[in-house]
Amino acid sequence: MKQAMIKELYSLEHTLAAPLLEGFTYPWEALKEIGDYILKLGARLSEEEYDHPQETVWIHKSAKVAPSAFIGENVIIGKETQVRHCAFIRGNALIGDGAVVGNSTELKNVILFDGVQVPHYNYVGDSILGYKAHMGAGSITSNVKSDKSLVVIRYGDEKIETGIKKVGAMLGDLVEVGCGSVLNPGVVIGRESNVYPLSAVRGVIPAHSIYKKQGEIAEKR
């Protein structure tokens, strides 16, 4: 399933997670390794560039973190990133340079590439968001199926068994997700694609597409 491969979705020069992702074919394969990778990476970060307020937390000195934000375990926050009022970073979060984690946004077990914006009331769990991906206000990743079965990645007649119970969304570089959308478990959205507001997205969306609704996907021109 070429459309869901890491090399098709992401420009790895825009994340400190490049060495981790280079070891896998598909992005969801890296989810189980995020926490351990952050601990190893954090231990190598420059003390001149990063504050180290907790044993497993590293925050770039140029980042702006609101006093009301919650920062859990295994977290790296990059250069000039904003973490706004009441953001809830539960843990296992590698947040790139110039990102925005907005008011009341919750992150759990994620990689956010440089320039990612999740600025208003978003939930992003067990997900990887590519360079300058943007999720509109109130859009969320659903990371567990209602029947709690293992997540399957689907594209037409193709499918990949992940063997994982919790898989959110894999957004390629420059993806735009409209306000109020729900990205169902195992969604993959190809680079530079757009999702209409109030969408319920399933499966793999090809690169350079406009997702209007289930069964109606237009190619960008």
Residue frames as qw, qx, qy, qz and C-alpha x, y, z in Angstrom:
[[0.000, 0.889, 0.457, 0.000, 0.00, 0.00, 0.00],
 [0.532, 0.258, 0.008, 0.807, 2.27, 2.71, -1.33],
 [0.118, -0.738, -0.191, -0.636, 0.00, 5.63, -0.36],
 [0.668, -0.724, -0.087, -0.151, 0.43, 4.84, 3.35],
 [0.828, 0.022, -0.199, 0.523, 4.22, 4.51, 3.38],
 [0.416, -0.731, -0.089, 0.533, 6.34, 6.88, 5.45],
 [0.398, -0.173, 0.398, 0.808, 8.38, 7.92, 2.42],
 [0.084, 0.515, 0.622, 0.584, 5.19, 8.96, 0.59],
 [0.302, -0.825, -0.478, -0.029, 3.70, 10.92, 3.50],
 [0.447, -0.861, -0.023, 0.241, 6.55, 12.79, 5.16],
 [0.484, 0.708, -0.306, 0.413, 9.64, 14.91, 4.57],
 [0.806, -0.424, -0.331, 0.247, 11.79, 13.61, 7.41],
 [0.445, 0.262, -0.204, 0.832, 14.10, 16.63, 7.51],
 [0.271, -0.543, -0.029, -0.794, 11.30, 18.39, 9.41],
 [0.790, -0.530, -0.061, -0.302, 11.36, 16.27, 12.56],
 [0.160, -0.621, 0.734, -0.224, 13.73, 15.05, 15.27],
 [0.810, -0.046, 0.521, -0.267, 11.96, 11.70, 14.90],
 [0.610, 0.600, -0.417, -0.305, 13.62, 11.02, 11.54],
 [0.120, 0.417, -0.899, 0.067, 15.96, 8.28, 12.88],
 [0.473, 0.076, 0.767, -0.426, 12.98, 6.50, 14.42],
 [0.696, 0.503, 0.200, -0.473, 10.73, 6.70, 11.38],
 [0.387, 0.619, -0.616, -0.295, 13.50, 5.66, 8.99],
 [0.143, -0.251, 0.950, -0.115, 13.43, 2.23, 10.61],
 [0.474, 0.342, 0.743, -0.326, 9.85, 1.50, 9.53],
 [0.165, 0.254, 0.710, 0.635, 7.80, 1.20, 6.35],
 [0.235, -0.680, -0.525, -0.454, 4.49, 2.47, 7.71],
 [0.037, -0.564, 0.303, -0.767, 4.08, 5.25, 10.30],
 [0.754, -0.482, 0.001, -0.446, 1.85, 3.38, 12.74],
 [0.889, 0.020, -0.381, 0.252, 4.66, 0.86, 13.23],
 [0.357, 0.372, -0.395, 0.760, 6.55, 3.57, 15.14],
 [0.472, -0.661, -0.118, -0.572, 3.76, 4.30, 17.65],
 [0.871, -0.443, -0.203, 0.050, 4.93, 1.76, 20.23],
 [0.743, 0.039, -0.146, 0.652, 8.46, 3.20, 20.19],
 [0.083, 0.821, 0.084, 0.559, 7.69, 6.91, 20.71],
 [0.581, -0.805, 0.030, -0.118, 8.13, 7.00, 24.49],
 [0.842, -0.302, 0.183, 0.407, 11.46, 5.17, 24.56],
 [0.572, 0.480, 0.185, 0.638, 12.75, 7.22, 21.63],
 [0.115, -0.903, -0.053, -0.411, 11.95, 10.48, 23.42],
 [0.711, -0.684, 0.125, 0.105, 13.88, 9.38, 26.50],
 [0.796, -0.030, 0.250, 0.550, 16.95, 8.49, 24.45],
 [0.362, 0.658, 0.218, 0.624, 16.74, 11.66, 22.37],
 [0.321, -0.914, -0.089, -0.231, 16.14, 13.91, 25.37],
 [0.774, -0.529, 0.115, 0.328, 19.26, 12.67, 27.09],
 [0.650, 0.106, 0.290, 0.695, 21.30, 13.95, 24.11],
 [0.147, 0.879, 0.303, 0.338, 19.71, 17.39, 23.82],
 [0.400, 0.360, -0.260, 0.802, 21.82, 20.46, 24.55],
 [0.355, -0.606, -0.553, 0.449, 21.41, 21.90, 28.04],
 [0.153, -0.255, 0.060, 0.953, 22.15, 25.31, 26.53],
 [0.240, -0.113, -0.526, -0.808, 19.12, 25.04, 24.24],
 [0.584, -0.388, -0.613, -0.364, 16.63, 23.04, 26.29],
 [0.406, -0.446, 0.476, -0.640, 15.21, 23.44, 29.78],
 [0.509, -0.017, -0.861, -0.013, 14.73, 20.19, 31.68],
 [0.402, -0.444, 0.235, -0.766, 12.00, 20.94, 34.25],
 [0.876, -0.213, 0.281, -0.330, 11.12, 17.30, 34.88],
 [0.568, -0.364, 0.710, 0.204, 13.05, 14.07, 34.64],
 [0.499, 0.228, 0.759, 0.351, 11.48, 13.11, 31.29],
 [0.287, 0.885, 0.365, -0.037, 10.56, 16.55, 29.88],
 [0.466, -0.187, 0.233, 0.833, 12.66, 18.82, 27.64],
 [0.238, 0.882, 0.398, -0.087, 11.41, 22.24, 26.51],
 [0.544, 0.375, 0.109, 0.742, 13.32, 24.47, 24.13],
 [0.280, -0.419, -0.332, 0.798, 14.17, 27.77, 25.79],
 [0.098, 0.054, -0.279, -0.954, 12.48, 29.73, 23.00],
 [0.262, -0.419, -0.815, -0.301, 9.18, 27.84, 23.37],
 [0.289, -0.259, 0.231, -0.892, 6.25, 29.55, 25.05],
 [0.386, -0.273, -0.881, -0.001, 4.32, 27.32, 27.45],
 [0.403, -0.606, -0.108, -0.677, 1.27, 28.72, 29.24],
 [0.138, -0.346, 0.736, -0.565, 1.35, 28.33, 33.05],
 [0.734, 0.007, 0.336, -0.590, -2.01, 26.52, 32.87],
 [0.734, 0.352, -0.522, -0.254, -0.74, 23.84, 30.45],
 [0.827, -0.375, 0.403, -0.111, -0.24, 20.30, 31.78],
 [0.473, 0.603, -0.636, -0.090, 2.95, 18.53, 30.70],
 [0.948, -0.256, 0.113, -0.151, 3.11, 14.79, 31.46],
 [0.636, -0.467, 0.545, 0.284, 5.97, 12.33, 31.04],
 [0.584, 0.056, 0.633, 0.506, 8.21, 11.74, 28.02],
 [0.315, 0.892, 0.321, -0.048, 7.75, 15.07, 26.26],
 [0.463, -0.166, 0.229, 0.840, 9.98, 17.16, 24.00],
 [0.241, 0.889, 0.353, -0.165, 8.81, 20.61, 22.92],
 [0.680, 0.256, 0.229, 0.648, 10.71, 22.25, 20.07],
 [0.290, -0.163, 0.016, 0.943, 12.04, 25.68, 19.23],
 [0.198, 0.063, -0.111, -0.972, 9.57, 28.59, 19.09],
 [0.304, -0.358, -0.842, -0.266, 6.62, 26.29, 19.70],
 [0.352, -0.307, 0.201, -0.861, 3.53, 27.58, 21.49],
 [0.323, -0.302, -0.893, 0.087, 1.69, 25.53, 24.10],
 [0.209, -0.437, -0.090, -0.870, -1.38, 27.54, 24.97],
 [0.423, -0.284, 0.437, -0.741, -3.83, 27.87, 27.86],
 [0.762, -0.074, 0.468, -0.441, -5.04, 24.57, 29.34],
 [0.661, 0.410, -0.593, -0.208, -3.31, 22.36, 26.79],
 [0.817, -0.352, 0.402, -0.217, -3.14, 18.78, 28.11],
 [0.529, 0.542, -0.649, -0.065, -0.01, 16.96, 26.95],
 [0.900, -0.361, 0.061, -0.235, -0.53, 13.60, 28.62],
 [0.561, -0.543, 0.593, 0.197, 2.76, 12.06, 27.60],
 [0.623, 0.064, 0.658, 0.418, 4.86, 10.44, 24.87],
 [0.382, 0.883, 0.269, -0.049, 4.75, 13.59, 22.74],
 [0.536, -0.180, 0.292, 0.771, 7.52, 14.74, 20.43],
 [0.242, 0.895, 0.344, -0.148, 6.49, 18.23, 19.32],
 [0.673, 0.288, 0.191, 0.654, 8.52, 19.90, 16.59],
 [0.255, -0.224, -0.036, 0.940, 9.77, 23.44, 16.02],
 [0.180, 0.048, -0.219, -0.958, 7.27, 26.23, 15.41],
 [0.255, -0.372, -0.866, -0.214, 4.26, 24.10, 16.30],
 [0.352, -0.296, 0.171, -0.871, 1.06, 25.28, 17.99],
 [0.312, -0.295, -0.896, 0.113, -0.69, 23.22, 20.67],
 [0.176, -0.463, -0.150, -0.856, -3.79, 25.22, 21.40],
 [0.391, -0.263, 0.446, -0.761, -6.24, 25.88, 24.16],
 [0.768, -0.054, 0.448, -0.455, -7.73, 22.70, 25.64],
 [0.734, 0.435, -0.483, -0.196, -5.96, 20.53, 23.06],
 [0.779, -0.416, 0.458, -0.100, -4.99, 17.05, 24.29],
 [0.542, 0.576, -0.602, -0.109, -2.02, 15.07, 23.00],
 [0.761, -0.373, 0.511, -0.146, -1.12, 11.46, 23.77],
 [0.700, -0.096, 0.637, 0.308, 1.55, 9.28, 22.13],
 [0.536, 0.816, 0.216, -0.026, 2.18, 11.51, 19.14],
 [0.517, -0.162, 0.270, 0.796, 4.81, 12.90, 16.82],
 [0.280, 0.910, 0.254, -0.169, 4.11, 16.41, 15.55],
 [0.666, 0.273, 0.173, 0.672, 6.47, 17.52, 12.81],
 [0.222, -0.239, -0.061, 0.943, 7.73, 21.11, 12.61],
 [0.183, 0.012, -0.257, -0.949, 5.04, 23.69, 11.98],
 [0.248, -0.402, -0.865, -0.169, 2.09, 21.49, 12.93],
 [0.250, -0.203, 0.206, -0.924, -0.95, 23.36, 14.23],
 [0.379, -0.443, -0.810, -0.062, -3.53, 21.78, 16.53],
 [0.130, 0.271, -0.213, 0.930, -4.72, 25.12, 17.87],
 [0.453, -0.194, 0.164, -0.854, -8.28, 24.81, 19.20],
 [0.744, -0.075, 0.407, -0.525, -10.01, 22.00, 21.14],
 [0.700, 0.374, -0.564, -0.230, -8.32, 19.11, 19.34],
 [0.791, -0.383, 0.471, -0.075, -7.69, 15.57, 20.53],
 [0.607, 0.595, -0.518, -0.090, -4.68, 13.91, 18.89],
 [0.678, -0.450, 0.558, -0.161, -3.81, 10.44, 20.13],
 [0.715, -0.067, 0.659, 0.224, -1.60, 7.65, 18.77],
 [0.560, 0.790, 0.247, 0.032, -1.03, 9.73, 15.67],
 [0.536, -0.252, 0.272, 0.758, 1.73, 11.24, 13.52],
 [0.306, 0.898, 0.275, -0.155, 1.18, 14.63, 11.91],
 [0.713, 0.225, 0.213, 0.629, 3.49, 15.73, 9.10],
 [0.335, -0.124, 0.014, 0.934, 5.16, 19.05, 8.34],
 [0.180, 0.069, -0.029, -0.981, 2.78, 22.02, 8.66],
 [0.255, -0.413, -0.839, -0.246, -0.28, 19.78, 8.95],
 [0.202, -0.136, 0.256, -0.936, -3.22, 21.69, 10.40],
 [0.169, -0.430, -0.887, -0.001, -6.31, 20.46, 12.23],
 [0.187, -0.505, -0.190, -0.821, -9.21, 22.89, 12.34],
 [0.312, -0.295, 0.501, -0.752, -11.05, 23.78, 15.54],
 [0.748, -0.069, 0.384, -0.538, -12.73, 20.83, 17.20],
 [0.812, 0.338, -0.435, -0.191, -11.35, 18.21, 14.82],
 [0.604, -0.522, 0.571, -0.192, -10.15, 15.03, 16.51],
 [0.432, 0.314, -0.831, -0.155, -8.44, 11.72, 15.93],
 [0.868, -0.262, 0.157, -0.391, -10.40, 8.70, 17.09],
 [0.172, 0.589, -0.789, 0.017, -7.84, 6.09, 18.06],
 [0.235, -0.048, 0.945, -0.224, -9.91, 3.12, 19.31],
 [0.353, -0.180, -0.694, -0.602, -12.68, 1.28, 17.44],
 [0.591, -0.348, 0.121, -0.718, -16.04, 1.03, 19.18],
 [0.959, -0.128, -0.178, -0.177, -15.78, -2.77, 19.37],
 [0.462, -0.749, 0.474, 0.039, -12.16, -2.51, 20.66],
 [0.933, 0.194, 0.231, 0.197, -10.89, -4.77, 17.85],
 [0.542, -0.348, 0.324, 0.692, -7.46, -4.31, 16.26],
 [0.297, 0.768, -0.023, -0.567, -7.18, -1.50, 13.73],
 [0.678, 0.239, 0.571, 0.397, -7.03, -2.33, 10.01],
 [0.023, 0.555, -0.234, -0.798, -5.77, 0.16, 7.41],
 [0.577, 0.457, 0.674, 0.062, -7.98, 0.07, 4.30],
 [0.133, 0.542, -0.304, -0.772, -7.60, 1.50, 0.80],
 [0.634, 0.258, -0.470, -0.557, -10.11, 0.14, -1.71],
 [0.948, -0.068, -0.263, -0.169, -9.75, -3.62, -1.71],
 [0.555, 0.343, -0.580, 0.488, -6.35, -3.48, 0.01],
 [0.599, -0.752, -0.008, -0.277, -5.97, -3.82, 3.75],
 [0.438, 0.403, -0.653, 0.468, -3.15, -4.02, 6.28],
 [0.727, -0.583, -0.362, -0.013, -3.63, -5.63, 9.69],
 [0.066, 0.790, -0.384, 0.473, -1.78, -3.39, 12.16],
 [0.688, -0.149, -0.652, 0.283, -2.06, -5.77, 15.11],
 [0.172, 0.035, -0.403, 0.898, -2.58, -2.68, 17.28],
 [0.080, -0.656, -0.732, 0.163, -5.67, -1.68, 19.27],
 [0.051, -0.879, -0.190, 0.434, -4.91, 2.06, 19.34],
 [0.448, 0.083, 0.414, 0.788, -4.11, 3.79, 16.04],
 [0.162, 0.722, 0.277, -0.613, -5.21, 7.35, 15.37],
 [0.593, 0.790, 0.149, -0.044, -4.49, 9.29, 12.19],
 [0.621, -0.212, 0.335, 0.676, -1.39, 9.57, 10.01],
 [0.320, 0.910, 0.188, -0.182, -1.44, 12.98, 8.32],
 [0.731, 0.257, 0.168, 0.610, 1.05, 13.70, 5.57],
 [0.306, -0.219, -0.012, 0.926, 2.86, 16.99, 5.10],
 [0.129, 0.071, -0.179, -0.973, 0.66, 20.08, 4.55],
 [0.189, -0.442, -0.854, -0.199, -2.62, 18.29, 5.20],
 [0.235, -0.162, 0.164, -0.944, -5.58, 20.54, 6.10],
 [0.181, -0.371, -0.909, 0.056, -8.39, 19.08, 8.21],
 [0.215, -0.520, -0.254, -0.787, -11.61, 21.09, 8.39],
 [0.269, -0.288, 0.510, -0.765, -13.28, 22.15, 11.64],
 [0.719, -0.075, 0.349, -0.597, -15.34, 19.60, 13.53],
 [0.746, 0.314, -0.532, -0.248, -14.06, 16.58, 11.59],
 [0.775, -0.400, 0.468, -0.144, -13.55, 13.11, 13.06],
 [0.444, 0.531, -0.706, -0.147, -10.66, 11.04, 11.74],
 [0.934, -0.229, 0.020, -0.275, -11.60, 7.44, 12.49],
 [0.658, -0.520, 0.524, 0.150, -9.06, 4.86, 13.71],
 [0.679, -0.016, 0.602, 0.421, -6.41, 4.06, 11.13],
 [0.440, 0.877, 0.184, -0.063, -7.03, 7.02, 8.82],
 [0.565, -0.231, 0.319, 0.725, -4.12, 7.94, 6.54],
 [0.343, 0.898, 0.221, -0.165, -4.28, 11.24, 4.63],
 [0.747, 0.237, 0.188, 0.592, -1.76, 11.82, 1.86],
 [0.347, -0.353, -0.038, 0.868, 0.34, 14.95, 1.67],
 [0.062, 0.123, -0.213, -0.967, -1.24, 18.25, 0.62],
 [0.213, -0.436, -0.801, -0.352, -4.79, 16.88, 0.87],
 [0.249, -0.191, 0.228, -0.922, -7.76, 18.76, 2.32],
 [0.141, -0.369, -0.914, 0.096, -10.70, 17.49, 4.35],
 [0.235, -0.570, -0.315, -0.722, -14.01, 19.36, 4.31],
 [0.240, -0.275, 0.535, -0.762, -15.35, 20.58, 7.68],
 [0.710, -0.061, 0.381, -0.589, -17.66, 18.23, 9.63],
 [0.687, 0.324, -0.599, -0.255, -16.32, 15.16, 7.83],
 [0.810, -0.350, 0.449, -0.143, -16.19, 11.61, 9.18],
 [0.437, 0.662, -0.577, -0.194, -13.10, 10.22, 7.48],
 [0.885, -0.201, 0.417, -0.047, -12.22, 6.54, 7.05],
 [0.891, 0.293, 0.232, 0.257, -9.46, 4.64, 5.27],
 [0.525, -0.261, 0.274, 0.762, -6.62, 6.03, 3.16],
 [0.340, 0.894, 0.198, -0.215, -7.03, 9.34, 1.33],
 [0.767, 0.294, 0.152, 0.550, -4.58, 9.79, -1.56],
 [0.358, -0.383, 0.016, 0.852, -2.17, 12.70, -1.77],
 [0.032, 0.120, -0.310, -0.943, -3.29, 15.95, -3.43],
 [0.175, -0.448, -0.825, -0.296, -6.97, 15.17, -2.86],
 [0.315, -0.230, 0.197, -0.899, -10.05, 16.95, -1.53],
 [0.143, -0.255, -0.947, 0.137, -12.14, 14.78, 0.78],
 [0.341, -0.279, -0.156, -0.884, -15.76, 15.98, 0.55],
 [0.751, -0.236, 0.339, -0.516, -17.54, 13.01, 2.08],
 [0.565, -0.173, 0.804, 0.056, -17.33, 9.22, 2.14],
 [0.617, 0.393, 0.652, 0.199, -17.17, 8.05, -1.46],
 [0.364, 0.895, 0.181, 0.185, -16.61, 11.55, -2.84],
 [0.551, -0.587, 0.228, 0.548, -12.93, 12.43, -3.14],
 [0.546, 0.835, 0.059, 0.031, -11.73, 14.83, -5.81],
 [0.754, 0.001, 0.064, 0.654, -8.22, 15.20, -7.17],
 [0.127, -0.813, -0.035, 0.567, -6.70, 18.65, -6.73],
 [0.640, 0.563, 0.309, 0.422, -5.99, 20.57, -9.92]]
